[in-house]
Amino acid sequence: MSKLGQVVESVEKYNNFVLDQVKRARTDEKFGRELLGRWNDVKAKIPVTRTPTGLPLPRLALPEINEPGEIARYLFGEGLPGEFPYLNAAYREMYLEPVREIESFEKKSGKMDRKITQAEEPTRLFSGLMLAEDTNERFHYLTRHQRTHRLSTAFDGPTLYGIDSDADGVFGKIGEGGVAIDTVEDMVRLYDGFDLGSPNFSASMTISGPAPIIMAMYIAAAKRRFGPKVAPKLRGTIQADIFKEVQAQNETIFPIEPSLRFLTDMVEFTTREMPRWYPISISGYHIGEAGSTPVQQAAYTLSNGFAYAEMFAARGISVDQFGPRLSFFLDCGLDAEYIALARVSRRIWAIGMRDVFCAGPKAQLFKLHTQTSGRSLIAAEFKNNLTRTAAELVLAYMNATNSCHSNSADEPFTTPSEEWIRHAAHGQAILLEESGIFKHTMNMLSGSPGMKAVERAVETAILDEFREIERLGGVLAAVEERYQRSQIQNAAHRYEQQIYDGTRPIIGLNRYRDGDDEIPDVKLARTPRSKQQLQIDRLAKFKKKNAEKAKRALDKLAEVVERGENFFPTLLEAVEVCSLGQITGRLQEVVGRFRPMV
Amino acid sequence: MPSPIRILTAVPICDGHDSAINTINLEFIRQGIEVIYLGYHRSVGDIVRAAIQEDVRAIGISSYNGGHIEFFAEVVDLLRKKGADDIKVFGGGGGTITHEDAAIMKRKGVDEVFFAGTSLEEMVKFVHQRYGKPRTKRRRAKSSDQQLVHNLTEIEQAFASGRKRRTSNAQRRTSKSETRVLGFTGPGGAGKTTLIDELVLRFLNRNPKGRIAILSHDPSVVGQGALLGDRATMINSQDDRVFMRSMATRGQAGGLSPATHDCLALLAGSNFDYVIIETVGTGQEAMPFQENGTVDMTVLVMNPDYGNRLQLQKIAMLDLADIVVVNKSDLQRARTAHTEIEQRLEQNRRSQQLIDTVAKRHRDPGVDRLFDLISKESVASVSDRRSKEKRLSQSAATAKRRKK
């Protein structure tokens, strides 16, 4: 049985354990009394907060139960926010406004001296356009009002495929849909003006196929600006999710096995040298966007995660070392499953990591970034997209996501323009800061009977998917047989059919559509040819300058890969003098190119 | 009945958005169109080369990652430059292509751009109306490859329209031809396409000037569409020295198209170093043309998961193949499969070769061995041996007859 099969068993076992505890709480009087005591204690310690109108509210809402069996079901089955199995939240307070004007038990007991650090803002907006300096400007614009600078970087097509801007036939793609990065010099420009080593800065980079190369460029750029000792201080995330690329997003550049090997090399390096970095973001977003059902999205993301955990453990990295450095990324659309998709995922992950991988508490956390669904946005009557995104944001925060990106309404046509990005960012601020939905009370919207029903149905369906993958021989074998791909494609096809036959209503498209085709007046962010040419000229200069050194660096890199050693330290040297495309090309000579699956 | 419409679909370079095109492909096939799908992240050169070789009526491009104005224009320009502007271009990109963009693209020679919200029906209707009528008079071919392309289409159309029903007598030139014809067969999922592509890579590296032709087959029913998707996974075969043509079987049993024989004969006489013919099928049928000498060497590609060893008795190709390949030999059952097949081959008392490969692995030594076996010298010796065997069996038969 692969680890995934064991995860299925562990969740079933845990569910039975919860039922046993419920029974025991009702039959074993002493145990029942203990639970009741603990419950009353928890309740007594909940601080009280006041809304702007002066209404007192508890900072944590709990179900109104006083029967030991039900208390056991809640404490063991769901857990308080921040407690195993983390159904309600990975952390205790999430988005609550800081304890300022509150009457807390701590105040009474004189513990208020302790400095209260405000959590980072959960808003993290994805952006990338044209050349490094243009994206840099956008980054500064986006973070100008933020205490903490949390950047999220989108790369252009050539970068995502590990090729240089001067490659044949990619001219028109330079700087489109993301920023063009060819060399470490571009990387220096990209984050200019930000303090990369600061505890208030983090950078997220959405790239998988060439992730180790881009990661190495980031480290090299940071060292150029802040000296060699900056590496351990670097905070951020690089996506580096190979499985989902093969399953859904199609941006893989090496065959699967060497891709996984390079990934593990990078993870081994960063968990050792950069303890604050997340070297992988296990992503369901692109699986969802490629057309999967929400359940498929969660099931493949989780099973991919467990497969990575198995791989990293096999490399000899301890689970308590890599576990806390794994992060997750899910899509949030409008289907009912999204009411609890991330909640259930968090619970399954925690149980699997604890009971199958023997992970400690920090390695059990399913730390989640959510993005609202790009696929749910449409061009027709595009301002409706504001409402779609707003509804998705409510769902995302109901699921206690750790960070969130809200899509811009103009996304169906273009890289978002500043106007619509502002609306998207404001949408989150309105929900979190202006509205009282999330800032006063944890569990404000958790635990409705409907939510419970969704949780049960979603969990059952996810475990069924796990069993099917297990039958196929585990994640890697299923990937090679195209199992996830074909499931996703079928779901995508069904979704399209439902839109065409009207059984899936899309307002303004197949329902309540005005006769005229609205031509939206949006300002398009297109990269001018002059900038595309500038990128090519810069690259040519870099290549000319480093021609001799590049050759030696590439030879050395190839040798290290041939010998089967961890290639990351050598890669760090290579990015100083080689371009992304030069490195990709050389590595492909050694390990081959990815053969696309259709 | 006229030939089904053949079109080629693809997603541009640096773009992996294949969800829309997958759905559209399925609908095209359902509506009787033969779709050669080239996959995602494809360069202008790859798309145009494939479209010309496959002699499609039109190219459908699905672009979601920007740069569409340049990309579509480059496709149109390159077609023109290659003298293939009777191949038309259309496409779409959801909301990423604006009406303004589309106007520019049309001015640059794109037939049609579909916007978000276009129904599949509209697209199918467009393809039928715009590309449904057969091309009447064709311009003179600009190159010998293009002439070959036109001739292949002629043959396919002749069979489809019923003008031609029976294959011609072997048109293949005699032993003087330098071209070697290799037949690859085996069940779906055994990895034939990957294996052939890996052999192509080795061939291109070894012979800097050599040329190779591939005739690949996918199943289809008479009068219906087909998805011809081999090209999408053949990364090494996207090369000007590789000539590839995909055929739908159009209802013919045995994994070949009614026009295959004539097309193969034409290719075999067209100055390639190798012609590879890949057939669909379970391997229970014999490789056609082996008897009349059109194919110099046959390779049966097996998946270790063929099931019970008794299944092996049913596979006629095991008697006839010159080389049997157990691909995916990294799978658990591979060793058992090797032994079982080895025993089965021993019954034949011919010098058949059995090779284990993992074609998906880069620089796989098993594939290297296979490549050595199919290189020209070996092929020649197999042909000799086979004609010797044939002579022997003929003389034995004559002897028998005499005895009677």
Interface residues (C-beta under 8 A of the other chain):
Chain A: D156 G157 P158 L160 Y161 I163 D168 G169 V170 F171 G172 K173 I174 E176 G177 Q249 N250 E251 P255 E257 P258 E289 A290 G291 I378 A379 A380 F382 P412 F413 T414 T415 E480 Q489 A492 H493 E496 Y500 L509 D517 I519 L524 R526 V591 G592 R593 F594 R595 P596 M597 V598
Chain B: P12 I13 C14 D15 G16 H17 D18 S19 N22 T23 L26 Y37 G39 Y40 H41 S43 V44 G45 N65 G66 G67 H68 I69 E70 F71 E74 G94 G95 T96 T98 H99 F115 A116 G117 S119 L120 E121 T194 D197 G229 A232 T233 I235 K360 R361 H362 R363
